[in-house]
Amino acid sequence: MKIFYRIYQLCIAAPLIVGATILTSVATCIGTLLGDANFWGYYPGKWWSAFICHILLIPIHVEGRENLEPTTSYIFVVNHQSAMDVFLVCGFIHHNFKWMMKKELRKVPFVGIACEKAHHIFVDRSTPGKVKETIHAARQTLCDGTSLVVFPEGSRTFTGHLRPFKKGAYLLADELQLPIVPITVNGPFEVLPRTGKNYFVNRHPMTMTIHRPIFPQSEGNTNIKLLMQQSYNIINNGLPEKFRNPEVN
């Protein structure tokens, strides 16, 4: 069956994905220029992401959407198993948000320009001034129910296990006193692992669990450490046992 699925990807799914990517980029660029940037900066990407998962015939299951209020701004922190995490979160979270992403992604054909026009946030750590610009852009984003999605590990896992978290998202949550929402994704590592030797995906179910928000209890370093530790533990405990860090309670 694997060979037939790969033929399907190459002959049917891939051309449709390329076409959908170009169409989404054009729609986002024109829509944000002429219309409601809040709408056009989110929905074309949402539809594109869901389309990619469906055209690849990947079963999707989502838990915990009831934990979110549609008009509340959150900072979502997600474990980063694979490039497929992006499509799973964007296509199925059903909450308007912006990505905080590596600046290198701006160079990806069609996707980079669409993300720029949609006002997603490119992280530039090259100088202290650029870091301040990134934080300022994030502050401007987190209003009127628009949220921010961050991969606090910074990069994809090589093993499926959860990597240490970076502080950036938590500094922002502390400064703005916004709730952190941990999200555990399962399955993308099996679909498209970082260590894969080819560009074909494996058909495997993907699950996204949206946990309850963690609200700030104080301000400063104590609050930041607490948010980091609590969200790390929650995401870690949501992973299959084979991927859990056994040293975390």
C-alpha positions in Angstrom: 0.0 0.0 0.0 2.9 2.4 0.7 3.9 2.4 -3.0 0.4 3.3 -4.1 0.2 6.1 -1.5 3.5 7.5 -2.8 2.2 7.4 -6.4 -0.9 9.2 -5.2 1.2 11.9 -3.5 3.4 12.4 -6.5 0.7 12.4 -9.2 -2.4 13.8 -7.5 -1.7 15.4 -4.1 1.5 17.3 -5.0 0.1 19.2 -8.0 -3.0 20.1 -6.1 -0.9 21.3 -3.1 1.3 23.5 -5.4 -1.8 25.0 -7.0 -3.5 25.6 -3.7 -0.3 27.2 -2.3 -0.1 29.7 -5.2 -3.8 30.4 -5.0 -3.7 31.0 -1.2 -0.7 33.3 -1.5 -2.4 35.4 -4.2 -5.6 35.5 -2.2 -3.9 36.5 1.0 -1.8 39.2 -0.7 -4.7 40.8 -2.6 -7.2 40.3 0.3 -5.0 42.0 2.9 -4.4 44.8 0.5 -8.0 45.5 -0.4 -10.1 44.1 2.4 -10.2 43.0 6.0 -6.7 42.1 6.9 -7.9 40.2 10.0 -10.0 37.9 7.8 -7.6 37.6 4.9 -4.6 37.1 7.1 -6.2 34.1 8.7 -8.8 32.2 6.7 -7.0 31.5 3.5 -4.1 30.0 5.5 -6.6 28.0 7.6 -8.4 26.6 4.5 -5.0 25.8 2.8 -3.7 24.0 5.8 -6.9 21.9 6.2 -6.9 21.1 2.5 -3.3 19.8 2.6 -4.1 17.5 5.5 -7.2 16.2 3.8 -5.7 15.8 0.3 -2.9 13.7 2.0 -5.7 11.5 3.5 -4.4 12.1 7.0 -6.9 11.4 9.8 -7.2 14.4 12.2 -8.6 14.5 15.7 -8.9 17.6 17.9 -9.7 17.8 21.6 -10.2 20.8 23.8 -11.5 23.6 21.6 -14.1 24.2 24.3 -11.3 25.5 26.5 -11.0 28.6 24.4 -13.0 31.8 24.4 -13.4 33.2 20.9 -12.8 36.9 21.9 -9.8 36.2 24.2 -6.2 36.6 23.1 -3.9 33.7 24.1 -0.3 32.7 23.6 -0.4 29.1 22.4 2.7 27.1 23.0 3.0 23.9 20.9 5.5 21.0 20.8 7.3 20.9 17.5 7.4 17.3 16.1 7.4 18.0 12.4 6.7 20.5 9.6 3.2 19.0 9.6 2.5 20.7 13.0 2.0 23.9 11.0 -0.9 22.5 9.0 -2.5 20.7 11.9 -2.5 23.8 14.1 -3.4 26.3 11.4 -6.1 24.2 9.8 -7.9 23.0 12.9 -7.4 25.2 16.0 -10.4 27.4 14.8 -9.1 30.5 16.6 -7.7 33.6 14.8 -3.9 33.9 15.5 -0.6 34.9 14.1 2.5 32.7 14.0 5.8 33.7 15.5 8.3 32.1 13.1 11.9 32.0 12.0 12.9 34.8 9.7 14.3 32.3 7.2 10.7 31.3 6.4 10.2 34.6 4.6 12.3 33.2 1.8 10.0 30.3 1.1 8.4 30.9 -2.3 4.7 32.1 -2.1 4.5 31.1 1.6 6.9 33.8 2.8 5.2 36.7 1.1 1.8 35.5 2.2 2.9 35.3 5.8 4.4 38.8 5.5 1.2 40.3 4.1 -0.8 38.4 6.8 1.3 40.1 9.4 2.7 37.0 10.9 5.8 37.7 13.0 9.3 36.8 11.8 11.8 36.4 14.7 15.1 38.1 14.1 17.6 37.6 16.8 20.6 39.1 14.9 20.8 42.3 17.1 19.1 43.5 20.3 17.3 46.1 18.3 15.8 43.5 16.0 14.7 41.4 19.0 12.9 44.5 20.4 11.1 45.0 17.0 9.9 41.4 17.2 8.5 41.9 20.7 6.8 45.1 19.7 5.2 43.4 16.7 3.9 40.7 19.0 2.5 43.2 21.4 0.6 44.9 18.6 -0.8 41.5 17.5 -2.2 40.4 20.8 -5.5 42.3 20.9 -9.1 41.9 20.0 -9.1 38.2 20.3 -6.1 37.6 18.0 -3.7 35.2 19.5 -0.1 34.1 19.0 1.3 30.6 18.3 4.8 29.8 19.3 7.0 26.7 19.2 8.9 27.2 22.4 11.4 24.5 21.6 12.6 26.8 18.7 13.0 24.0 16.2 11.7 20.5 15.4 12.6 17.5 17.5 14.9 14.9 16.0 13.6 12.1 18.2 10.0 12.9 19.0 10.9 13.8 22.5 10.2 17.3 23.9 13.2 19.6 23.9 13.9 22.4 26.4 11.7 25.5 26.1 13.0 29.0 25.3 11.7 32.0 27.3 10.4 34.3 24.5 6.7 33.4 24.6 6.7 33.5 28.4 8.3 36.9 28.7 5.6 38.2 26.5 2.8 36.5 28.4 4.3 37.9 31.7 4.6 41.4 30.3 1.0 41.5 28.9 -0.4 39.3 31.6 -2.0 36.9 29.0 -2.9 33.3 29.5 -0.6 30.5 28.1 -2.4 27.7 26.4 -0.4 24.5 26.1 -1.1 22.4 23.0 0.2 18.8 22.5 0.4 17.5 19.0 0.8 13.8 18.4 1.4 12.0 15.1 3.2 14.6 13.0 6.5 13.0 13.9 5.3 9.7 12.3 3.9 11.5 9.3 7.0 13.5 8.4 10.0 13.2 10.8 12.8 15.6 10.6 15.2 12.8 10.1 13.3 11.4 7.1 15.3 10.5 4.0 12.7 11.4 1.5 10.0 14.0 0.8 7.1 11.6 1.0 4.8 11.7 4.0 3.5 8.6 5.9 -0.2 8.2 6.4 -0.7 8.3 10.1 -3.3 9.9 12.4 -2.5 13.3 13.8 -4.0 14.6 17.1 -4.1 18.0 18.6 -5.0 18.5 22.3 -5.8 22.0 23.4 -5.3 22.1 27.1 -6.8 24.6 29.6 -5.3 28.1 29.7 -2.7 28.8 32.4 -3.3 32.3 33.8 -0.5 34.4 35.2 -0.4 34.3 39.0 2.1 37.1 39.5 4.7 39.0 37.5 8.4 38.7 36.9 10.8 35.8 36.9 8.8 33.7 39.3 5.7 33.9 37.0 7.8 33.2 33.9 9.4 30.1 35.5 6.0 28.8 36.7 4.4 29.3 33.3 7.3 27.5 31.6 7.3 24.6 34.0 3.6 24.1 34.1 3.1 24.2 30.3 6.2 21.9 29.7 4.7 19.3 32.1 1.3 19.5 30.6 2.5 19.1 27.0 5.0 16.3 28.0 2.2 14.4 29.8 0.1 14.6 26.7 2.6 12.8 24.6 2.7 9.0 24.1 4.8 7.3 26.7 7.6 6.5 24.3 8.1 10.3 23.7 7.7 11.5 27.3 10.6 12.9 29.3 10.6 10.5 32.3 12.2 13.1 34.5 9.2 15.4 34.3 6.2 14.9 36.7 
